[in-house]
Amino acid sequence: MLEVIGAGNPDYKGQDWGDVWASSPESKQLSEDIEKIITSRLDTQDDGSASDDREYAMPLYAQIVAVTRRAFVAYWRLPDYVLVCQYCYFDTFFKGKICKC
């Protein structure tokens, strides 16, 4: 695929596909559609019925729980962490020492 578009070849004499896209009718139509969406969103009147002034989508407590759970899963998937914890558990069981994992 890269050979067809001439990527990385300084001697490529074919079309520049970025320019082909920029001058295509599809590109112009897509740009017009995007501009219509932007102007329609700017022209809407806010009736004040939906007020969502929150900075984040989740409350702080839910974020802390989600991040903590993700961190514990990441630790659990590390082979070194699992092996150290297993060593500590066996060491505690056989020697009676308390190991901090």
C-alpha positions in Angstrom: 0.0 0.0 0.0 2.8 2.4 0.8 4.4 1.7 -2.6 1.2 2.7 -4.4 1.0 6.1 -2.7 4.8 6.6 -2.9 5.4 6.9 0.8 9.1 7.4 1.6 10.1 7.5 -2.0 11.7 10.9 -2.9 11.6 10.1 -6.6 7.8 9.5 -6.7 6.2 11.3 -9.6 2.6 10.4 -9.0 -0.3 12.3 -7.5 -0.2 13.8 -4.1 -3.2 12.1 -2.5 -3.6 14.8 0.1 -4.1 17.3 -2.7 -6.4 14.9 -4.5 -8.6 14.7 -1.4 -8.6 18.4 -0.8 -9.8 19.1 -4.3 -12.4 16.4 -4.4 -16.2 17.1 -4.2 -16.5 14.7 -1.2 -14.0 16.8 0.7 -15.9 20.0 -0.1 -19.3 18.4 0.8 -17.9 17.1 4.1 -16.5 20.5 5.0 -19.9 22.1 4.2 -21.6 19.5 6.4 -19.3 20.2 9.3 -19.8 23.9 9.0 -23.6 23.5 9.0 -23.4 21.4 12.2 -21.2 24.0 13.8 -23.4 26.9 12.9 -26.6 25.0 13.9 -25.1 24.3 17.3 -24.0 28.0 17.7 -27.5 29.3 16.7 -29.4 27.2 19.2 -31.0 29.0 22.1 -30.4 27.7 25.6 -33.7 27.4 27.4 -32.0 26.6 30.7 -33.8 23.4 31.3 -30.7 21.2 31.1 -28.0 22.6 33.4 -25.0 20.4 33.8 -22.3 22.5 35.3 -20.2 19.6 36.5 -16.6 19.6 35.6 -16.3 15.8 35.4 -18.8 13.1 34.4 -18.3 11.0 37.5 -18.4 12.1 41.2 -15.0 12.2 43.0 -15.8 9.1 45.0 -16.6 7.0 41.9 -13.4 8.2 40.2 -11.3 7.2 43.2 -13.0 3.7 43.4 -12.5 3.2 39.6 -8.8 4.3 39.6 -8.0 2.2 42.7 -9.6 -0.9 41.2 -7.7 -0.3 38.0 -4.4 0.1 39.9 -5.0 -3.1 41.9 -5.8 -5.1 38.7 -2.6 -3.7 37.1 -0.6 -4.8 40.2 -2.2 -8.2 40.2 -1.3 -8.8 36.6 2.4 -8.1 37.2 4.2 -11.4 37.6 6.8 -9.9 40.0 4.0 -8.6 42.4 2.3 -12.0 42.4 5.5 -13.9 43.1 6.5 -11.6 45.9 3.1 -11.9 47.5 3.2 -15.6 47.2 6.7 -15.7 48.8 5.5 -13.5 51.6 2.5 -15.7 52.3 4.6 -18.8 52.3 7.3 -17.2 54.4 4.7 -16.0 56.9 3.0 -19.4 57.0 6.3 -21.4 57.5 8.4 -19.0 59.6 5.7 -17.0 61.4 7.2 -13.6 60.2 5.0 -10.8 59.0 5.9 -9.6 55.5 4.6 -6.3 54.1 3.4 -6.9 50.5 
